[in-house]
Amino acid sequence: MKRPNSILMILAVLLILAVSLTCCSKKEAALEGYTGGEMSDKSLVGEPAMMEAPSPAPMVAPPPPPTDTSTAPATVPEPTTKKRKIIKTAEITIEVKSFEDSLTKVREIMKEMAPGEQDGFIADSSSSKSETGATTGTVIIRISPNKFDHLVDKLMAVGDVKYQRIAGEDVTKEYYDLQARLASKQEMEKRLIQLLATRTNSVSDLLEVERELGRVREEIESIQGTLRYYDDMVGMSTVNLTIQEPESVVSGAGGFWGPIKQAVTRSFEVFGKSIAAMIIFLMGALPWAIVAYVVFLIVRKIIRKRRARTQQTVSAKPKAK
C-alpha cells in the first residue's frame, strides 16, 4: 500500500510543476504585451488571479502636432555676433610741382599695396589744363578696407595736402534690416507660387495673384540690388584723390614782370582772335555783298531809264500858244 501512495505523490508534484510553468509563461507573455501603461487583451486571457497588477506608468506628454511650414511666418535667425558694415571713403586734395610725376608715384604706390585686383585698383582718372597751363587731375581708387588707412597716409605724403576728409558710414542696421525684409519677401513669393499652383478659382483671382507675385518680385530685386551695392561699398573702400599744380609753377617768371607779361600775352591773343573773327565774318558776308551790289546796279539802271522816258514825253508835248 505504500508504493501506490508514493506514485500518487510523485504525479501530484509533477502536475503542480506543470501548472506553475504554464502560469509563468503566461505571465511573461502578459508582461511582453504591456506597452506604455496599457495591457494587450491577449495577456489577460488565462489566470487573472495569479497575475500581479502592473504599476501605473508615468504620464508622457504627447508630441506636438506637426506644423505646416508653408503657412508659418518667416523667421530670420538672429546672428549672435553681427559683423559690422562700414563704408570707408576719403577725399584728398594735394598740390604738387609736376602732375605727371605725382601720378606716376600714385601708380607705384598702388602696385606696391595692391598687387592684385582683389586688393585694390584705380577705378578712374582724368586731368585738364587751365589757361595758364596748370594741370589738375582726379584719381578714384578702390582699396581693401584693411589697407585703407595706410594708403591714405602714403597719398598725403606725395604732395602738399590742401584738403582732406575721411569718413566711415555705419550701415550695419540698414544691411541686416534689408536681409530680414528679403527673407520675408522670398517667403511670401513661395506662398504666392504655391497658391497660384493650387488655386482653382476664377480667372480674375488668378490674375490678382499674378499681379501680387510680380510686385513682390520687383521688391525682391530692389532689395537685392541695394544689398549688392552695400557689399561692394563695404568690401572695397573709396579714395578720391585730386592732384593740382600751382599757377606759379607754369606762369613763367614771377615777381613784378610776371603779371605784366601775362597781360600783354593775353592782349595779343585777344587781338589775334578778333582779327580772325573779322576775317571769318567778311568771308561769310562777301557773297551776299556781291549779290546786293548786282541788285543795286539793276535797280539804278531801271530808274534811269524811267527818268529818261519821262523827260522825252514832257519834251514831245506841244507848247501852249
C-alpha distance (Angstrom), angle and dihedral (degrees) to the residues before:
residue distance angle dihedral
M1 . . .
K2 3.79 . .
R3 3.77 94.5 .
P4 3.84 95.3 59.5
N5 3.80 90.8 48.9
S6 3.83 92.6 53.4
I7 3.80 91.0 49.8
L8 3.78 90.8 51.5
M9 3.80 90.8 50.5
I10 3.80 92.1 50.8
L11 3.80 90.7 50.0
A12 3.81 90.6 49.4
V13 3.82 91.8 51.4
L14 3.82 91.2 49.4
L15 3.79 90.6 49.5
I16 3.80 91.6 50.9
L17 3.82 90.8 49.2
A18 3.81 91.3 50.2
V19 3.80 91.9 50.4
S20 3.82 91.2 48.0
L21 3.80 92.3 51.1
T22 3.78 91.0 49.7
C23 3.80 92.3 50.9
C24 3.81 92.2 48.5
S25 3.78 92.3 51.1
K26 3.81 91.4 49.8
K27 3.80 91.2 48.1
E28 3.81 91.5 52.4
A29 3.79 90.0 48.7
A30 3.80 89.6 51.0
L31 3.76 91.3 50.5
E32 3.80 90.3 49.4
G33 3.80 89.5 53.5
Y34 3.82 92.2 55.4
T35 3.83 111.7 105.6
G36 3.79 126.2 170.3
G37 3.83 97.5 -20.2
E38 3.84 95.0 -46.0
M39 3.81 127.4 103.8
S40 3.78 122.6 -143.2
D41 3.81 115.6 -118.2
K42 3.80 92.9 -121.9
S43 3.78 92.1 60.5
L44 3.80 90.4 58.7
V45 3.78 93.3 58.7
G46 3.77 112.0 96.6
E47 3.76 126.6 32.1
P48 3.82 111.1 -0.6
A49 3.80 91.9 175.7
M50 3.81 93.0 63.0
M51 3.90 95.3 46.6
E52 3.74 118.7 88.8
A53 3.81 118.2 -132.8
P54 3.82 110.6 -105.9
S55 3.77 118.9 -116.9
P56 3.82 113.7 -105.9
A57 3.82 112.3 -93.9
P58 3.80 119.9 -125.2
M59 3.79 116.0 -96.3
V60 3.81 111.6 -100.2
A61 3.77 118.4 -156.8
P62 3.81 111.7 -122.6
P63 3.81 115.9 -112.6
P64 3.81 115.2 -96.6
P65 3.78 115.0 -96.4
P66 3.80 115.0 -99.2
T67 3.77 114.0 -95.6
D68 3.76 123.7 -137.3
T69 3.78 106.3 -119.8
S70 3.77 91.1 -164.8
T71 3.81 91.8 66.7
A72 3.81 99.4 32.4
P73 3.83 114.1 105.2
A74 3.76 116.5 -103.3
T75 3.78 114.2 -98.3
V76 3.77 121.7 -163.7
P77 3.80 114.3 -151.7
E78 3.76 110.1 -122.9
P79 3.80 110.9 -130.5
T80 3.74 114.2 -124.7
T81 3.81 92.3 -134.3
K82 3.79 116.2 22.9
K83 3.77 115.2 -151.4
R84 3.77 108.8 -125.2
K85 3.79 117.4 -117.0
I86 3.83 110.8 -143.9
I87 3.81 123.9 175.0
K88 3.81 107.9 -153.7
T89 3.82 119.8 -161.1
A90 3.80 134.3 169.0
E91 3.81 134.0 -169.4
I92 3.80 115.8 -162.9
T93 3.82 130.7 175.6
I94 3.79 118.2 -168.8
E95 3.81 131.9 179.8
V96 3.80 117.2 -140.0
K97 3.80 138.3 174.4
S98 3.80 95.4 -126.2
F99 3.78 123.4 26.7
E100 3.81 94.8 -161.3
D101 3.81 93.9 50.3
S102 3.81 91.8 48.5
L103 3.80 92.0 48.1
T104 3.81 88.7 52.7
K105 3.82 89.7 52.2
V106 3.82 90.9 50.7
R107 3.81 90.5 52.4
E108 3.80 91.1 49.5
I109 3.80 90.4 50.9
M110 3.80 90.2 51.8
K111 3.82 92.1 49.6
E112 3.80 89.5 51.6
M113 3.80 97.4 45.9
A114 3.80 99.9 33.7
P115 3.81 112.0 34.9
G116 3.81 89.6 164.2
E117 3.79 133.7 40.8
Q118 3.80 90.2 -116.3
D119 3.84 87.8 64.4
G120 3.80 97.0 46.7
F121 3.79 146.3 -58.2
I122 3.81 143.5 -167.2
A123 3.79 104.8 -94.7
D124 3.82 98.2 -173.2
S125 3.79 142.1 -9.7
S126 3.80 133.7 -173.7
S127 3.81 138.0 168.0
S128 3.81 140.4 -172.4
K129 3.80 138.5 -175.6
S130 3.78 127.3 -128.3
E131 3.82 125.2 -137.4
T132 3.78 90.3 -90.7
G133 3.82 92.4 51.0
A134 3.81 99.2 -104.5
T135 3.81 111.8 146.8
T136 3.79 122.2 -137.2
G137 3.80 123.2 -177.7
T138 3.79 142.0 172.1
V139 3.80 126.9 -142.3
I140 3.82 121.4 -167.7
I141 3.80 112.6 -157.1
R142 3.84 129.4 -171.0
I143 3.79 113.6 -158.5
S144 3.79 137.6 172.2
P145 3.85 110.9 -93.4
N146 3.79 93.0 -122.0
K147 3.84 89.6 59.2
F148 3.79 96.6 40.6
D149 3.82 99.2 98.0
H150 3.81 93.5 44.3
L151 3.82 91.4 50.7
V152 3.81 92.0 50.1
D153 3.80 90.8 53.2
K154 3.80 92.0 50.3
L155 3.81 93.9 47.7
M156 3.80 93.1 50.2
A157 3.80 88.6 54.0
V158 3.82 92.0 59.2
G159 3.81 94.3 75.7
D160 3.78 146.1 -15.1
V161 3.81 108.2 -53.2
K162 3.81 112.1 -128.9
Y163 3.80 99.0 168.7
Q164 3.78 137.2 6.8
R165 3.78 135.4 175.0
I166 3.82 123.8 176.1
A167 3.80 118.7 -174.8
G168 3.79 137.4 175.8
E169 3.80 117.7 -162.4
D170 3.81 115.6 -160.2
V171 3.83 109.0 -144.9
T172 3.81 96.9 164.2
K173 3.82 95.3 117.1
E174 3.81 94.0 44.9
Y175 3.81 91.7 47.2
Y176 3.80 96.9 52.5
D177 3.81 92.1 40.4
L178 3.80 88.0 56.4
Q179 3.81 90.4 49.3
A180 3.82 90.3 52.9
R181 3.81 91.3 48.2
L182 3.80 90.2 48.3
A183 3.81 92.0 52.9
S184 3.82 90.8 48.9
K185 3.81 92.6 48.7
Q186 3.81 91.9 47.5
E187 3.80 90.3 51.6
M188 3.80 89.6 49.8
E189 3.80 88.9 50.1
K190 3.82 90.3 54.8
R191 3.81 91.2 50.6
L192 3.79 92.4 50.1
I193 3.79 91.5 49.1
Q194 3.81 90.3 51.1
L195 3.79 90.5 46.6
L196 3.79 90.7 49.5
A197 3.80 91.1 50.5
T198 3.82 96.4 48.2
R199 3.80 102.7 32.8
T200 3.80 115.5 106.7
N201 3.80 100.2 175.7
S202 3.77 128.1 113.6
V203 3.77 125.4 -46.1
S204 3.82 91.7 -109.0
D205 3.81 90.8 59.5
L206 3.80 91.1 50.0
L207 3.80 91.1 49.9
E208 3.80 90.2 50.5
V209 3.81 90.4 52.7
E210 3.80 90.5 48.7
R211 3.81 91.7 51.2
E212 3.79 90.8 50.1
L213 3.80 90.1 47.9
G214 3.82 90.8 52.3
R215 3.81 91.5 49.9
V216 3.81 91.7 50.1
R217 3.80 91.7 49.2
E218 3.82 91.2 51.5
E219 3.81 89.5 53.3
I220 3.81 90.1 48.5
E221 3.81 91.5 52.3
S222 3.81 91.3 47.7
I223 3.81 92.6 50.8
Q224 3.80 91.8 46.2
G225 3.81 89.9 51.4
T226 3.80 91.7 52.3
L227 3.80 91.1 48.1
R228 3.81 90.6 50.7
Y229 3.82 89.4 51.3
Y230 3.81 91.3 50.7
D231 3.81 91.1 47.4
D232 3.80 90.8 51.7
M233 3.82 94.9 46.7
V234 3.81 93.5 44.0
G235 3.81 94.2 43.5
M236 3.83 93.8 51.7
S237 3.82 124.2 31.0
T238 3.81 120.7 -142.9
V239 3.80 129.0 -130.4
N240 3.84 120.5 -172.4
L241 3.81 106.8 -161.0
T242 3.84 120.8 -171.4
I243 3.81 116.8 -164.9
Q244 3.80 118.2 -168.2
E245 3.78 136.6 173.7
P246 3.83 119.9 -137.4
E247 3.79 117.3 -113.9
S248 3.82 92.3 -123.5
V249 3.80 92.0 64.4
V250 3.82 94.9 62.4
S251 3.79 102.6 26.7
G252 3.81 95.2 84.5
A253 3.78 123.3 -129.0
G254 3.75 115.0 11.2
G255 3.76 129.6 -151.0
F256 3.80 125.1 62.1
W257 3.83 98.7 -25.8
G258 3.77 96.2 47.4
P259 3.84 97.8 78.9
I260 3.84 91.9 39.9
K261 3.76 91.7 52.9
Q262 3.79 90.8 48.9
A263 3.84 91.3 49.1
V264 3.85 92.8 50.4
T265 3.80 90.9 46.9
R266 3.77 92.0 50.5
S267 3.85 91.4 47.0
F268 3.80 91.9 55.4
E269 3.78 89.5 45.9
V270 3.82 90.8 52.9
F271 3.84 91.9 45.5
G272 3.78 91.8 50.4
K273 3.79 91.3 48.7
S274 3.84 90.0 50.1
I275 3.84 92.7 52.1
A276 3.77 90.4 47.8
A277 3.81 90.5 50.5
M278 3.83 91.7 50.2
I279 3.79 92.3 50.1
I280 3.77 91.0 49.4
F281 3.81 90.0 49.8
L282 3.81 93.4 49.7
M283 3.77 93.0 47.3
G284 3.77 89.4 51.9
A285 3.84 94.2 46.1
L286 3.84 96.9 43.6
P287 3.83 96.9 85.3
W288 3.79 90.9 49.5
A289 3.83 90.5 48.3
I290 3.81 91.0 53.5
V291 3.80 92.2 50.0
A292 3.80 91.0 47.8
Y293 3.83 91.3 50.5
V294 3.82 92.1 51.0
V295 3.82 91.2 49.6
F296 3.80 89.2 48.7
L297 3.82 91.7 53.6
I298 3.80 92.4 49.1
V299 3.80 93.4 48.7
R300 3.83 91.8 47.6
K301 3.79 91.4 50.6
I302 3.81 91.8 50.7
I303 3.81 91.3 49.6
R304 3.81 91.9 50.2
K305 3.80 91.8 51.1
R306 3.80 91.6 51.5
R307 3.79 91.4 49.7
A308 3.82 90.9 50.5
R309 3.81 92.0 51.0
T310 3.77 91.6 49.2
Q311 3.79 92.1 52.5
Q312 3.80 92.1 48.8
T313 3.83 91.2 51.0
V314 3.77 91.9 51.0
S315 3.84 93.0 48.5
A316 3.82 92.7 47.9
K317 3.83 94.1 58.8
P318 3.89 115.1 99.4
K319 3.77 115.8 -109.7
A320 3.75 116.3 -114.1
K321 3.93 115.0 -109.3
